[in-house]
Amino acid sequence: MSEEKLQELAESGEWKERAIELLRRKTRACLDLILSFVNDHWQNLASDEENLYNFEVFESEYLEIYTY
């Protein structure tokens, strides 16, 4: 996605719905975990790939903490 489109989504507030949809489509994570990441860690102007990578790190750290 172009920088211009990312900027437009960030300014319009539509980024949040798009972020949730993307993570629901690309991961098997529960909605609560996705919402937590989107609300606290999603970077509006970062690429989808970067945000997906950061989500994978976030998810693995979460699972590591809560599986003991």
Summary of the structure (lengths in Angstrom):
residues: 68
radius of gyration: 12.3
end to end distance: 38.5
largest distance: 43.3
contacts: 160
relative contact order: 0.15
helix: 75%
strand: 0%
